[in-house]
Amino acid sequence: MKTYIILLLGLLASSSFAQEVNCDDLQTFIIKNGYSKATISSYTLDSEWLYEVKAYTYEYKTYVVAKIKLNEYSYQTKSYIFCGIPSQNWSNFQYGSYGDSESYGQRFHKYIMDYICDCR
């Protein structure tokens, strides 16, 4: 029984010290090493909260770096990275699919938002 408890404590300790990826580092890596697939600028987005959306591919996966306004009147933004977006989701966001909203903001919520990267 003691061996089982010691083994269990060891596993818990090692998993709690697992290394997490830093979002800024991941974003920098994807921007530098990924292939730039598309950029949608603020002029095209015409959104109260989306400033810029860029798609990259790296090792056959799609990543999106989105600059989101701090508030609807601000030019200040914060960047977020989204990982493993299915190609069809990117296409539906970029072009809209049949019956979709014309709003990039609503399509972003529908097709991209759930893929926020698991980073810190």
C-alpha positions as CSV (number, residue, x, y, z in Angstrom):
1,M,0.0,0.0,0.0
2,K,2.9,2.4,0.8
3,T,4.4,1.8,-2.6
4,Y,1.1,2.6,-4.3
5,I,0.7,5.9,-2.4
6,I,4.4,6.9,-3.1
7,L,3.9,6.0,-6.8
8,L,0.7,8.0,-6.9
9,L,2.3,11.1,-5.2
10,G,5.2,10.9,-7.6
11,L,2.9,10.9,-10.6
12,L,0.9,13.8,-9.3
13,A,4.0,15.8,-8.6
14,S,5.5,15.2,-12.0
15,S,2.3,16.1,-13.8
16,S,1.9,19.3,-11.9
17,F,5.3,20.5,-13.1
18,A,4.6,19.7,-16.7
19,Q,5.9,22.5,-19.0
20,E,3.3,24.6,-20.6
21,V,3.7,26.6,-23.8
22,N,3.8,30.4,-23.5
23,C,1.2,32.0,-25.9
24,D,3.6,34.8,-26.9
25,D,6.3,32.3,-27.7
26,L,3.9,30.1,-29.7
27,Q,2.6,33.1,-31.6
28,T,6.1,34.3,-32.4
29,F,7.1,30.7,-33.6
30,I,4.0,30.4,-35.9
31,I,4.5,33.9,-37.4
32,K,8.2,33.2,-38.1
33,N,8.0,29.6,-39.2
34,G,4.5,29.2,-40.6
35,Y,3.3,30.0,-44.1
36,S,1.2,33.1,-44.3
37,K,-2.1,32.0,-45.7
38,A,-4.3,35.1,-45.5
39,T,-4.7,38.4,-43.8
40,I,-8.0,40.2,-43.2
41,S,-7.5,43.8,-42.1
42,S,-9.6,46.1,-40.1
43,Y,-11.0,47.9,-43.2
44,T,-12.4,44.6,-44.5
45,L,-13.5,43.3,-41.1
46,D,-15.5,46.4,-40.3
47,S,-15.8,45.1,-36.8
48,E,-16.3,46.8,-33.4
49,W,-13.9,44.3,-31.8
50,L,-11.8,42.5,-34.4
51,Y,-8.9,44.6,-35.7
52,E,-6.9,42.0,-37.8
53,V,-7.1,38.3,-38.5
54,K,-4.1,36.4,-40.0
55,A,-4.1,32.7,-40.9
56,Y,-0.9,30.7,-41.0
57,T,-0.2,27.0,-41.9
58,Y,2.5,25.0,-40.1
59,E,2.9,21.3,-40.6
60,Y,-0.4,21.1,-42.4
61,K,-2.4,22.7,-39.6
62,T,-4.0,26.1,-39.6
63,Y,-3.3,28.7,-37.0
64,V,-5.0,32.1,-36.6
65,V,-3.5,35.2,-34.9
66,A,-6.3,37.6,-34.1
67,K,-5.7,41.2,-32.9
68,I,-8.7,42.1,-30.8
69,K,-9.5,45.7,-29.8
70,L,-9.4,46.5,-26.1
71,N,-12.8,48.3,-26.6
72,E,-14.8,49.3,-29.7
73,Y,-13.3,52.8,-29.8
74,S,-9.7,51.8,-29.2
75,Y,-6.8,51.4,-31.6
76,Q,-5.0,49.3,-28.9
77,T,-5.2,45.6,-29.4
78,K,-4.3,42.3,-27.8
79,S,-3.2,39.3,-29.9
80,Y,-4.6,35.9,-29.4
81,I,-3.6,32.6,-31.1
82,F,-6.0,29.9,-32.2
83,C,-4.8,26.4,-33.1
84,G,-5.8,23.5,-35.3
85,I,-8.6,25.2,-37.1
86,P,-10.1,23.0,-39.7
87,S,-9.6,24.3,-43.3
88,Q,-13.4,24.4,-43.9
89,N,-13.8,26.6,-40.7
90,W,-11.2,29.1,-42.0
91,S,-12.9,29.2,-45.4
92,N,-16.3,29.7,-43.9
93,F,-14.9,32.5,-41.7
94,Q,-13.1,34.1,-44.6
95,Y,-15.8,33.9,-47.3
96,G,-19.0,33.0,-45.4
97,S,-21.0,29.9,-46.2
98,Y,-24.5,29.6,-47.4
99,G,-26.9,31.3,-44.9
100,D,-24.1,32.7,-42.7
101,S,-24.1,36.1,-41.2
102,E,-22.3,38.8,-43.2
103,S,-20.6,39.9,-40.0
104,Y,-17.0,38.8,-39.6
105,G,-17.4,39.0,-35.8
106,Q,-20.3,36.6,-35.8
107,R,-18.4,34.2,-38.1
108,F,-15.3,34.4,-36.0
109,H,-17.3,33.3,-33.0
110,K,-18.9,30.5,-35.0
111,Y,-15.8,29.1,-36.8
112,I,-12.7,30.2,-34.9
113,M,-13.3,31.1,-31.3
114,D,-13.5,27.5,-29.9
115,Y,-10.0,26.8,-31.2
116,I,-8.1,29.1,-28.8
117,C,-4.7,27.5,-28.1
118,D,-4.2,25.8,-24.7
119,C,-1.3,28.0,-23.7
120,R,-0.6,30.4,-20.8
